[in-house]
Amino acid sequence: MSELLPIEIIKPVIEQDSFRSVLPCAEKVDGMIFAVAACPDIPMPEQWMPWLIQSGASRLVDSDVDILADTLMNGLRSHLDYMRQGRIALPPYCYCVDAIESNDDTKRPSDALSQWLTGLLYVHKNVESVWQNAWQQAEKKERNAETGSSEPPEARLTRCLKMFSTLANIELAYQQRRVEQVAQLSENLPLLIQQLPALLKDYTNLAGDLACALPNQFETFSKSTENKATDNQS
């Protein structure tokens, strides 16, 4: 039996009628959870779970809230497991050949990929202060020079975020370019999408490098989930 991707864990639940009006699409939710898992210091569930709620007008009963919380935590655990193994759990259909759509004379990433990256960028913006704090702590301990890369960490992160932003909103990227640059970007789009898994890997590697200056995030995560399980049993 093949290993489930995080999105395969969360999708059957969040696409139920009781959650459709409350949450974004499964791809956006999965991208958001990925960014939470990749944060140098993972925020607590009560901080990041509300970021996923897109409609305050919708109300969930207590049983639905419990189901949703368990599902999101399972998705987070799955992403963390992939990251511990040095793997990226980007849904394959997001970056395969079929993930490119043609419109007039330009190509576009699929809506699924755009949504996934939009979710990632939304959470990254919310945890920017965490990244900055980790950066400051790493600089104090002089561990920023131990990243295993000759390229400055700032350049690595900037390149990753620039690529994520371009593929998340290709229309804006086209609008910001001259005609000849639009044609070049459209032509290179398949290659850019093929490079996405490697950039996501560098994004998580950089977060791991910065996390060295902070308390062990995986240990903290394990303790918090163990406490949650104990509370549910009592």
C-alpha positions as CSV (number, residue, x, y, z in Angstrom):
1,M,0.0,0.0,0.0
2,S,1.5,3.3,-1.1
3,E,2.0,6.1,1.5
4,L,-0.7,8.7,1.6
5,L,0.1,12.3,0.7
6,P,-1.1,14.9,3.3
7,I,-3.7,16.2,0.8
8,E,-5.1,12.7,0.5
9,I,-5.6,12.7,4.3
10,I,-7.3,16.1,4.5
11,K,-9.3,16.3,1.3
12,P,-12.0,13.7,2.0
13,V,-12.9,15.6,5.2
14,I,-12.7,19.2,4.2
15,E,-14.7,18.6,1.1
16,Q,-17.7,17.4,3.1
17,D,-20.7,19.8,3.0
18,S,-20.3,20.9,6.6
19,F,-16.8,22.3,5.8
20,R,-17.1,23.5,2.2
21,S,-18.4,27.0,3.1
22,V,-15.8,27.4,5.9
23,L,-12.5,26.4,4.4
24,P,-10.7,27.1,1.1
25,C,-10.2,24.4,-1.5
26,A,-8.1,21.3,-0.5
27,E,-5.1,22.5,-2.4
28,K,-5.0,25.9,-0.7
29,V,-5.4,24.2,2.7
30,D,-2.6,21.8,2.0
31,G,-0.3,24.6,0.9
32,M,-1.1,26.4,4.1
33,I,-0.3,23.4,6.3
34,F,2.9,22.8,4.4
35,A,4.0,26.4,5.2
36,V,3.1,25.8,8.9
37,A,5.2,22.6,9.0
38,A,8.1,24.4,7.3
39,C,8.2,27.3,9.7
40,P,11.5,27.5,11.7
41,D,9.4,27.5,14.9
42,I,6.0,25.8,14.3
43,P,3.1,27.9,15.7
44,M,0.6,26.3,18.1
45,P,-2.6,24.9,16.6
46,E,-4.8,27.6,18.2
47,Q,-2.7,30.1,16.3
48,W,-2.6,28.7,12.8
49,M,-5.9,26.8,12.5
50,P,-8.0,30.0,12.5
51,W,-5.9,31.2,9.4
52,L,-7.7,28.5,7.4
53,I,-11.2,29.7,8.2
54,Q,-12.4,31.8,5.3
55,S,-16.0,32.5,6.5
56,G,-16.7,33.8,10.0
57,A,-20.5,33.6,9.2
58,S,-20.5,29.8,9.1
59,R,-20.8,28.0,12.4
60,L,-19.6,24.5,13.2
61,V,-20.9,22.2,15.9
62,D,-18.4,20.9,18.5
63,S,-18.2,17.5,16.9
64,D,-17.3,19.1,13.5
65,V,-14.7,21.3,15.2
66,D,-13.1,18.2,16.7
67,I,-13.1,16.3,13.4
68,L,-11.6,19.3,11.6
69,A,-8.9,19.9,14.2
70,D,-7.9,16.2,14.1
71,T,-7.8,16.2,10.3
72,L,-5.6,19.3,10.1
73,M,-3.3,18.0,12.8
74,N,-3.0,14.7,10.8
75,G,-2.1,16.7,7.7
76,L,0.5,18.6,9.6
77,R,2.0,15.4,11.0
78,S,2.1,13.9,7.5
79,H,4.0,17.0,6.1
80,L,6.4,16.8,9.0
81,D,7.1,13.2,8.4
82,Y,7.8,13.9,4.7
83,M,10.1,16.7,5.7
84,R,12.0,14.6,8.2
85,Q,12.7,12.2,5.3
86,G,13.9,15.0,3.1
87,R,10.9,14.7,0.9
88,I,8.3,17.3,-0.4
89,A,4.6,16.3,-0.4
90,L,3.5,18.5,-3.2
91,P,0.6,16.8,-4.9
92,P,2.0,15.4,-8.2
93,Y,-0.9,16.7,-10.3
94,C,0.1,20.2,-9.4
95,Y,3.5,20.2,-11.2
96,C,3.1,17.5,-13.9
97,V,2.6,18.4,-17.6
98,D,-1.1,18.6,-17.1
99,A,-0.6,21.4,-14.5
100,I,0.1,23.8,-17.4
101,E,-2.9,25.4,-19.2
102,S,-2.8,27.4,-22.4
103,N,-4.8,30.6,-22.9
104,D,-4.3,32.6,-26.1
105,D,-0.5,32.9,-26.6
106,T,0.5,32.3,-23.0
107,K,0.7,29.4,-20.6
108,R,-0.6,29.3,-17.1
109,P,-0.1,27.0,-14.1
110,S,-3.2,25.0,-13.2
111,D,-5.6,26.5,-10.7
112,A,-4.7,23.7,-8.3
113,L,-1.0,24.7,-8.3
114,S,-1.8,28.4,-8.0
115,Q,-4.1,27.7,-5.0
116,W,-1.5,25.5,-3.3
117,L,1.2,28.2,-3.6
118,T,-1.3,31.0,-2.6
119,G,-1.9,29.1,0.6
120,L,1.8,28.7,1.2
121,L,2.5,32.4,0.7
122,Y,-0.5,33.4,2.9
123,V,0.9,31.5,5.9
124,H,4.5,32.6,5.2
125,K,3.3,36.2,5.5
126,N,1.7,35.4,8.8
127,V,4.9,33.8,10.2
128,E,7.4,36.2,8.7
129,S,8.2,37.5,12.2
130,V,9.1,33.9,13.2
131,W,11.5,33.6,10.3
132,Q,13.0,37.0,11.1
133,N,13.4,36.0,14.8
134,A,15.1,32.7,13.8
135,W,17.4,34.7,11.5
136,Q,18.4,37.0,14.3
137,Q,19.0,34.2,16.7
138,A,21.0,32.3,14.1
139,E,23.2,35.4,13.4
140,K,23.9,35.8,17.1
141,K,25.1,32.2,17.3
142,E,26.9,32.5,14.0
143,R,25.1,29.5,12.6
144,N,24.0,31.2,9.5
145,A,27.4,30.3,8.0
146,E,26.7,26.6,8.6
147,T,23.9,26.2,6.0
148,G,25.9,23.9,3.8
149,S,25.5,26.3,0.9
150,S,27.9,29.0,-0.4
151,E,24.9,31.1,-1.4
152,P,23.6,33.6,1.3
153,P,20.4,32.4,3.0
154,E,18.7,35.7,2.1
155,A,19.3,35.0,-1.6
156,R,17.9,31.5,-1.3
157,L,14.7,32.6,0.5
158,T,14.2,35.5,-1.9
159,R,14.5,33.2,-4.9
160,C,12.1,30.7,-3.5
161,L,9.4,33.3,-2.6
162,K,9.8,35.0,-6.0
163,M,9.2,31.7,-7.8
164,F,6.2,30.9,-5.5
165,S,4.7,34.3,-6.1
166,T,5.1,34.1,-9.9
167,L,3.4,30.7,-10.1
168,A,0.7,31.6,-7.6
169,N,-0.4,34.7,-9.6
170,I,0.9,34.3,-13.2
171,E,-1.5,37.0,-14.4
172,L,0.1,39.6,-12.2
173,A,3.6,38.3,-13.3
174,Y,2.6,38.8,-16.9
175,Q,1.2,42.3,-16.3
176,Q,4.5,43.4,-14.7
177,R,6.6,42.3,-17.7
178,R,7.1,43.8,-21.2
179,V,5.8,41.9,-24.2
180,E,9.0,40.1,-24.9
181,Q,9.4,39.2,-21.3
182,V,5.9,37.8,-21.2
183,A,6.7,35.5,-24.1
184,Q,9.9,34.3,-22.5
185,L,8.1,33.6,-19.2
186,S,5.4,31.7,-21.0
187,E,7.9,29.6,-22.9
188,N,9.9,28.8,-19.7
189,L,6.9,28.0,-17.6
190,P,7.1,24.2,-17.9
191,L,10.8,24.4,-16.8
192,L,9.9,26.6,-13.9
193,I,7.2,24.2,-12.7
194,Q,9.6,21.3,-13.0
195,Q,12.1,23.2,-10.7
196,L,9.4,23.9,-8.1
197,P,9.9,20.7,-6.0
198,A,13.7,21.5,-5.7
199,L,12.8,25.1,-4.6
200,L,10.3,23.8,-2.0
201,K,13.0,21.5,-0.7
202,D,15.5,24.4,-0.4
203,Y,12.8,26.4,1.4
204,T,12.3,23.6,4.0
205,N,16.1,23.1,4.3
206,L,16.6,26.8,5.0
207,A,13.9,26.6,7.7
208,G,15.7,23.7,9.2
209,D,19.0,25.6,9.2
210,L,17.4,28.5,11.0
211,A,15.6,26.3,13.4
212,C,19.0,25.2,14.8
213,A,19.1,28.5,16.7
214,L,15.7,27.8,18.3
215,P,14.2,25.2,20.7
216,N,13.6,21.8,18.9
217,Q,10.4,22.4,17.0
218,F,9.7,18.7,16.4
219,E,10.1,17.9,20.1
220,T,7.7,20.7,20.9
221,F,5.2,19.5,18.3
222,S,5.3,15.9,19.6
223,K,4.7,17.1,23.2
224,S,1.8,19.2,22.2
225,T,0.1,16.4,20.2
226,E,0.7,13.9,23.1
227,N,-0.9,16.3,25.5
228,K,-3.8,16.8,23.1
229,A,-4.3,13.0,22.9
230,T,-4.2,12.7,26.7
231,D,-6.9,15.4,27.0
232,N,-9.1,13.6,24.5
233,Q,-8.9,10.4,26.5
234,S,-9.7,12.0,29.8
